[in-house]
Structure formats: structure tokens, C-alpha cells
Amino acid sequence: MSSITTDQGIVHYEVYGRGRPVILLHGWLGSWGLWQDTMTYLGAFYRTYALDFWGFGESGKKRDSYAIQDFVSLVDQFMERLGIVRAPLVGHSMGGTVSLSVAIQYPERVSKVVVIGSPIVGSSLALPLKLAGYRLIAVLLFNMMGLFRWGVRLASPLICRDPRFPDMMDKDLSRTTLESFLLSIASLRRTDLRPMLSHVQIPVMGMYGDRDNIVHPLQWQPLLAGIPHTRVERFPKAGHFIMLDEPPRFMQTLKDFLDRGSTSYGT
């Protein structure tokens, strides 16, 4: 377990492996734990970093803002503190939206981007996630957190096939605050990256599960329209958590993309 202190709070992260750096970013309500299997696999070839956004996992939770822009700033500070000049960013769901945003705002930081089930337009979020971005509904959910966590556990088989998923989500939910829960999804709901995508000139890969019921599974279309050189990989049998639903193909596809032209990555 490692952490750094930024000007806006403590950031927890885990690191595994040796070689060129790769940074993994989790989605809404998640944490670095989502990436444990991915880190074990990639760690044989790369030095993998997985961090917890402010308000999630083991990172600091004493902030007034948990917007997408705050997480973009976090990634920049994280790389600065660890001396990582340039690296690929791999983001799941909200983490992919953050990854693309970092590539747009700090192009010198990012050599490649991989987005996994990520919303390009916030309106692509499933209705329950959109509603969670309204304070009244978020407060109601938090006042009934036990019932909410039970509901998530009950719905888990419809979201992810991995039998570990219910326990993973329950653990992450237990470490989430009302403000991080509310403000992050409200910010993601308002996000629309389409006007800025043309600024992304580096290699990009979008991975989308056809059975995704969290983010619309056709979000690869605005991604491809905005960045025509994007490589799109669709997973017909996977939902939102591709890395858990189809791990062998996911990991091999990810490594193949990272390996191409890897000698140009800076550290």
C-alpha cells in the first residue's frame, strides 16, 4: 500500500511489475481493486500503477469537489510526484472519460489511451446513474445505504458474471461518501467530450461490451467519429466490466495494444 500527498488530499495507489509505466484508472464507485488481475498479468511486462480517485477506495475524502476535472488534475499531480513523464492511461467507465480528458488537457503526459465501457457523452449513462446525480435522490440512497448495498448485490448477476463482483462492489460502496457519490456522477452526467476529441492525436482503443447496461454499449460510435484512428474492440458476451467478464481476451487485447510502438514511451 502506497500513497502520495497532493495539494488537495492523500491519493492511495498500488504498483506492481517492472518496465515502462502504465496507469490504470477505475470507474464510479470503484477502486484500484478492480485491476488486481490485470496488474498481475501486465506486471510481467510493464510497471503498472492503479490509483484510487479522491473520494473512493483508500484515498482522501475531505474535499468539496469530486468533478471529472478534479480527477484529471489528480492524474497530472500523480504523474508529477512519481516522476512519470509520459505513459499510457487505461480507464474503466468514468476512468476512461478521465483518461481522454487528460490526453486533451495534458497531451504531453499521455502516449496512448484505452477506454473500457466509458461514456463519451454523459447522457449515455443508464437512468439510475443519472438519477443518482441529483442530491435528493443521493441523500435518500445514503440514508438507506444498507438497502442500497443489498439491492446492488441482488442486481450484480445482471451487471457482471464474475462471482467475486458482489463482494468487490460492496467493499467499495462501504468506503464511499455521500459527496463523492453524488458529485462525481453528477459531473460525469454533464460531460460531453465530443467537441474536444479531435485534439487527441495519440493511439486510442475503445473496448465496449455489447451487453453493457450501465453505459450505452454504442458509445464507441461517438468515440470513433471524433477520433477516426481509434481501434474499437467489441465484446459480444461482456457487459460493463469487460475485464471481469472476459479476462483472457481482455488482457491479451490490452497487452497487444500497449506493445505496439512501445519503444516510444517515455518514463
Secondary structure, 3 states (H helix, E strand, C coil): CEEEEECCEEEEEEEECCCCEEEEECCCCCCHHHHHHHHHHHCCCCEEEEECCCCCCCCCCCCCCCCHHHHHHHHHHHHHHHCCCCEEEEEECHHHHHHHHHHHHCHHHEEEEEEECCCCEHHHECHHHHHHCCHHHHHHHHHCHHHHHHHHHHHHHHHCCCCCHHHHHHHHHCCCCHHHHHHHHHHHHHCECHHHHHHCCCCEEEEEECCCCCECCCCHHHHHHHCCCCEEEEECCCCCCHHHHCHHHHHHHHHHHHHCCHHHCCC
